[in-house]
Amino acid sequence: MKDMSRRSFGRLVKACAVAGLAVASLGATMEPATAFERVDGGKVLVIAGRQPVSTLDPSVKYNASIRSLQQALYDALVKYDGNPPQVKPWLAESWEQSDDGKTWIFKLVKGAKFHSGNPVNAEAIKYSFTRTLELNKGPSWMLSDFLKPEGIVVVDDHTVQFNLEKPYAAFLSFLPWWYIMDPAVVGAHVEGDDYGQKWLTENEAGSGPYKLKRFDQGTLYEVERVKDYWKGDGGSNIEGIVYKLIRETSAQRAALMRGEADIVLDLSPDEFDQVAKAKGIKTSTEPALTAFGLKFNTKGKYMSDKNLRKAVAHAFDYDSLVAIFNGKAVLQTSPFTDDIKGKIDVPGIPRHDVEKAKEYLAKSQWPEGGIELEYVYVQGLEVERLMGLVLIDNLKPLNITLKMVPLTWPNLVARGSKPETAADLMAIFATPVSVDPDAVAYQYHPDSWGKYYGTHFYDNPKVTELIEKARYTTDWEERAPMYAEIQKLIVEDQPEIFGMMRKRLVAYRDYVTGFSYTPVRMTSEVDYYGLGIGK
């Protein structure tokens, strides 16, 4: 921890110590009890998390909790699996691509059916993609620049063709998040021109391994396993899964130890380390694509000044990020995380250097400091609060103060939707939805402004041009140098503090079976398919 100031480290240790002491005493005296519920003789797995599920509609929105349920209730043409992540056949048993990269033909499996009993056919594929594109929400951004509804062609019941307007090398890598809906069921619940959005918020029309049983907003969400699921049970032996909202990490830890949860998703690093020592507990600490950064509002009053951005970036104590996660994190060496194709180590990426920070501050509009910056973070997310405390100390040598503002996730996203309301710094964890570099590069394109990962409002015409050229190029040998240049230019412009890649901190009972992992999933996202109870 060679670069961490004594004051920052002391404050960090003190903040962690109270929670850590309580966890240690509990972990030393308790062994976990059996948590799973029984329904009519069957077993129901209980998962505890802090993030509510605001909607189940595959066309409208996604995050870790939403996507965990969506992929339980729905299927896609393909699915991510393994580490490193690979795209595997799912509803599509095979596919082929034209030489010019503009035409994709998918052959569908036979026998797949929706929970209604209706067949999953090419018409359902066309309907689902068209609905998502026309609503222009959720995952639509992934393909809307390349695919239009008229470009989706039903060849026969089990063959669908996509005619792209331009070649797009990353096309296949985004398809796992485009879930297929039952046109008849959705159509029966359309109100006016809402495309069935109101009904699909708390209902489902999927073909996935689970069907919805309960949707108690703000409390819990329960799914029931489909016994005749077309893909098979995946080794699962449970009746269903309950996702229970427990917002405080200490309460999640207590639920695991008391026998009220089988899997917990959001423990603090100290609580995780203590729970991991308990008898009967397993953990998942694999690295993820998820990166943490502090997004500067580059259109704001203060952070529009590049020299001020660089001053703050060099003042920040990066080793504190690793310390907060008790070593379960790795510092970024690029805007791209490590498993992204084409990632390079960018020379000169900032590290803690107070003298260099003062040099940049002297070049800024506020050479003497004397300003207050606003730091917005997710309410209840202790690690982001600790990062703010460290930053308060880091900015004192620059005569800059920091106002810490905790907000709920929806309110944070709303604040960041436009430059006029976005904070000077916003704490953001972002997980690319693909290992293709376009998934990260596009976060720095003007089309991403106002989305939670685009709250920097970064604008560099040269970078924008390179992003667009690279995504339309199919030859990797041509794309690779473009992405190398993109990474260097972004670091030079410093639209954020490039922080760290955290590992998953998931704890679960040793009798839980079928727990799988792939880095492309968010750190608190779980694939329900195949989960079981081994006793």
N, C-alpha and C positions, 0 to 999 in steps of 0.2 A: 504494500500500500504506500509506495514510496512518495507519491505526489500529493497525497491527501493531507490537507492542513490539520494540525492538531485540534484546532477549534472545531472544524467540520467533523472530524472523526469522533471527537468527544461528544459532540451533540448527537451524532448518529447513534453511538453506542448507548447513550443515556436514553434516547427515544425508544430503542429496541429492547432495553434491558427489562423494563417493567413487564411488557408482554411476554418476553422470553422466560422470565423467572416463574411467572404463573403457569406457563405451558410446561416447563420442566418439572414443577412439583406435581402437576396433574399426571404427566406422562409417566412419572416414576411410581405412581401409586395405583394406576388403573390399567386394566387390560381391556381391549375392545370386546363388546358383546355382539351377539348376532343381531344384525339390523334388518335383513330382508323381511318383507311382509309376506303373509300367506293369504291367498284368496281362493276359496273353494278348494283347498288342498294344494294349490299351485303357489309358486314363489314369485314375488314381485320385487325387483331390484329398486333400491332407493338411491338417487343421485342428488347431492346438495350443491347448489351454486348460488351466486349472488345476482346474476343477470336475468331479469324477467324476459319473457317471450312476448313481445309487443304484437306480433302477427305471425301467422303460419303461412301466409300467402307467398308462394315461391317467386312471384313476379314483382313483389313490392319491396322487400327488405331482407337483409341477412346480417347476422353477427354470430358470435360463437353459440349462444343459447338457441337462437332461432334456427341456425343451420343444423345443430344437433338434432332438433325435432324434425326439420324438413327432410333430412336424409333418412330419418326413420320412417316417415310417412310417405315419401315419394321416391321415385327412381329417376335416374337420368340415363342418357344414351351410354355414357361411360362413367367410370368411377376411379378416383385416386386410391392407390394401395401401395404399401411397402415403403421402405426407406433405403435408398432414395425413392421418392414418389414416382410411380409410373401410372399411366392411364391404361386402365383395364376395361375390356368389354363388359357391358351390363345389359341394358335393353337392346343395345346394338351388339350383334355377335361378330360383325366384321365391318370394315369400311375401306374405301379407296379414295385416293386424291388424284386429281388431274395433274398433268405435268406443269401447267401454268399456275397451280395452287389456288385456282378460283372455284373449282367444282369438287364437292365432297359427296359421296354416295354411301349411305349407311343401310346395311341389311339388319332387320330386326329379328330378335328371337321369336319363336312361335310359342304360344302358350302363356305369355305374360298377360295378366289381367288386373284391372283396377279392383279396389275393395268393393265396388258396386257389382262386380261380376262382368262388367263390360271389358272387351278386349283392348289391350294396348296396341294400337296400330299406327300406321303412318299418318292418318288423319289427326290422331291425338298429338303426335309429334309436331305437326304443322300448326295445329291450334295453339299448343302451349308456347312455342317459340313466337308465334304471331302475337299472342296476348302479352307476353313480356316485352316485346319490342314496341308494341303500340302504347302500353302503359308508360313506358320510358322511365321505369323505376328499378330498384333492386339491381339485378345483374345485367340489365339492358346495356349499360355502358360498355360491357366487355365486348359486345359484338355489333352494336348499332352503327358503327362507322363502316362496317363491311357487309352486313346482312340486312336486307329489307324483307318484309313479309312476302312480297311477290317473288322473291328469290327462293322460296321454300316450295318444293314440288313433290307431290305424292306420286310416286311411280307406280306402286301397287300397295296392297295392304301391309306388306312387310319391307318396303323399300322407300326411303325418303332421300331426296336430293337437295343439297344446299348450293345455290349459285351465288357466290360472293361477288360483290361489286369490285373488289380489289383483292389481290392475294393477301392472305394474312397468316404468317407462319405460326402464330400462337393459337389459331382457331381451335384445334382439338383440345388444347390444354385448359380452355375455359369451359368446355361442355359439361364437366362433372357438376357444375353448379346451376345448370339449366334443367330444372325438374319438370317432369311431364304430368299434366293434369287431365282428369277425365272431362272431356268436353260436355258430355250430357249432364253430369252432376253440376258442374259450374254453371252451365247454361240455365239450369232450372232455378238458380238462385241469383240471377242477375236482376238488379234493381236500376231501372233507367239505363244510363250509360256507364255504370260502375264496374262492368266486366266481372261482377260477382265479388268485388273486393270486400264489401262489408261482411258477406257470409264467410269468405275464406279467411278472415282474420282469426276466427275462433273455430273453424271447421276445416276439413280436409277433403280432397278429391284425388287421392293418390293410389299408387300400386305398391308401396313400399312394404318392408317386413313388419311394420306395425301400423295399427289404425288407432285413431284418437278415441279415448274413453272419457277423459275429463279435461276441461280447460278452465281452471279457476284462476283468473288473472290476479297476479300479485301474490299468489299463494303456492299453487302447484299445478303441474301438467302431467297427465297420465296417459300412457299409450299401452295398447294391448297387442300382444304378438299375434300375427296372422299365421294360423297353423298350416294353412295350405299355400303359403307364399310361393310364388312361381319359381323363385331362385333356390328354394330350400331353406332350412332353418339356420344354416351357417354354424351349427353346433350349439345353438341356444336351447336351453331347457326351461326357460322361465315363462310365466304367464304375461308379464308386462314389466314396464319401468315407470317409476314415478320420479319426475324432476321437481324437487322441492326447493323453494326459494328460502335461503338462509343468508342474509346480506352481510353479516359480520363474520370475519374470518375466524375469530375466537369461538363463535357459536357453531361454525362448521366443524371445527376441531372437536368441540364438546359433543356434537351429534355423532361424529365418527366413533368416539370413545364410549359414548353411552349406548350405542347400538341403535341410533336413529337414522343412520345413513351408511350405505355400502361404499360409495365413491364420493369424495369431496374434491371440488375443483379449484378453490380459491383461497387456500391457506397462505398466510404470510410466510416469508422465508424462515423466521424463527419457529413458528408453530409447526411448519412442515418438517424442519429438522428434528424436532422433538417427537412428533407423531411417528416419523419414520423409524424411530427406535423401538416403538411399541411392538409387542408380540402380536403376530397375526396381521401385520400391515405390510403392504407392498406399495411401491411408489413408481411414478413415471416422471423421469427427469430428462428425457431426451431433448435435444436441441430442436427448436422450431424456426420457421421462417420469420416469426414475429420479431419486430424491431421496436425499440422505444426511442422516441425523439422528442425534443421540445421544439414545437413549430413556432417560428417567428412570424408575426403578421407583417410581411414585407410591404404592405400597402398602408400600414399604420403610421401614426405620428412619429414614433421613435424607431421602430424596427425597419422602417423603409431606408434607414441609414446603414449601408453595408458595413462601414467601419465599426459602427456600434454593435452590429450583429457579430462581427468577428471578435470584438472586445469581450462580449459576453461569452462567446464560444470558448475563448482561450482562458477566461476566468473560471470556467466550470471545472469542478473536480471530478474527472471521469472515473477514477478509481472508486469513488463513493458508490457508483452504480453497481459495481461488482460486489462491493461490501454489503450493500443493502440486500442483495440476493444471496448473501453468504457464499459467494463464489460461484453461484449457479447462473452465471451470465458471462458473456464475452463481448468486449468492446467492438463497435463497428469500425471497420477500416475503409468503408465506402458507404454511399447511400444504399447500395444493394447489399442484402444480407448474404451470408456465406454460401447457401445452397442455390442461389440464383445463377442460372447459366450466364457466363460472360462477366461475372463479378471480378473486379480487380482490387488490389490494395492501392488506394489513392495516396500518392506522396503528399505530405504536408497537411493531412487531415488534423484538425486541432486537438491538442491535449492541454492539460492544465499548465499554464505559463503566465503568471501574473504580470511579468515585465512586458511580455508581448501584448497582453490584454491592455495594459496602460498605453502602449504605443499606438494601438488601434483606436483607443478612446480619444487620444490626443488629436487624431485625424478626423474625428467625428464632429457633428454639430454640437455635441455636449462634451467638450474636452475636459471639463472639470466635474463631470457627472452631475450630481444635484437633481436627479430625476427619480421618479418612482415607476417601476414596471409592474404590470399585472400578470400574475401567474395563475392560470386556471387549470384545475385538475379534477379528477373524478372523486366525488364525495364518497368516503368510506374506503377508498383504495389507499391503504397505509403506505405502500411503497412510493406512491406519487407524492404524498404529504412529506415523507422523509426527504425526497429529492428536492422539494421546495425549501426545506429547512437548510439543506446543504447549500443551495443556491443563494439563500439569504446571506450566509457567511462569505461565500465566494465573491459576492458583488460589493462587499463593504470596502475593500481596497480601491474600488473604482468610484466610491462615494455614490453608489446607486442603491436604492432601497427596493424591496420586493413586497408587493401586496399579494398574499395567497388567498385565492377564492375557490372554495370547493363547490362543485355543482354536480347534480345528477347527470348521468350520461346524456339523456335527451336534451337537457338544458345546455350542456356543454356543446353538443352538436349544433343546437340552434344558435348559440352565441357565435360559433365559428362559421356560420353559413354565409356571412358577408364581411368584408373588411371593416365596415363601419362599426360592427359590434364585436368582432373577434378581439380576444385579449392579445397583449404583446407576446406572451408565450403560452402555448397550450400543450399540456402533457398528453401524448398520444402513443398508444400501442397500435401498431398496424401489421397485419399479416397479409402478404401477397396471396392471391387466390390461384397463382400458377407459378411454376419455376421458370417460366419464360421471362426474360428481362423486361419485356413490355409491361408486365404486371406491376413492376416497380417504377420503371421510367415514366409511365403514364400518370403517376401520382404527381409529377412535376410538369404536367401539361395544363394549360389554362382550362381545359374541360373538367379538370378535377377541382377547380376552385370551389370552395364552400362545402365540399364533402369533408368528412372528419380528417381524412389523410391529406387533404389539400388546403388546410387552414393557414398555410404559409402564403397562399396567393402568389406563388412564385411565377415570375414572368421574364423569360429570356428567349427572345425570338430564335436565336441560334439553337438553343436546346430544343425548343418546340419543333423546329425544322428537322433536326436530327431524329427526334422521337418518331415523327411521322414517316420519315424516309425509312427508318429501320423496321418499323412494323409492317411496311408494305413490301419489304424485301424477304424473299424466301431462302436465299443462300446464306447459310450461317457464316461462311468465310467473309462475306460482305457485311453482315450485320455486326459481327464481333467488334471491329474497330470503332464502329459508330457508338456502341454502348460504352466502350472504354472512354471515348471522348465525352459522352454525356455525363458519366460519373465524375470526371475531372472538372467539368464546367460547373456542375451543381455544387461540388465542394468549394470551389473558388467563390461562388456567389453566397454561400452560407445561408440558405433559407431556413435552416434549423440547426439545432445542436444534434449531431449524429451521435446517438447514445450507445445502446447495447442490444444484443440479442439475448433474451432471457430463455431459460429452459423451462419446460413444463414443471409445475409443482402440484401434481395430482396424486392423491393418496387413496388407496382402496384396500378392501379386505382381501386376505389371501385366498378366500374361497371364490372370489370373482374370476370367472373364466372368460376367454374370448376378448380380453382387452387388447385392442390393436392401436397402432400408432403410425402416422405418416406425417412428415414435417409440414406439409401444406395445410394441415388443419391448424386452427387457432389454438392457443395454449390451453384454453379451457373448453375446447370442443371435443365431443366424444362421439364415436361411431357406435350406435346402439346395435347394429347388426352383428349377430354372433355372441353377444354378451350372455353369460349364464352364471349359474351358481353351482359350485362343485361339491356341495354337501347338502 
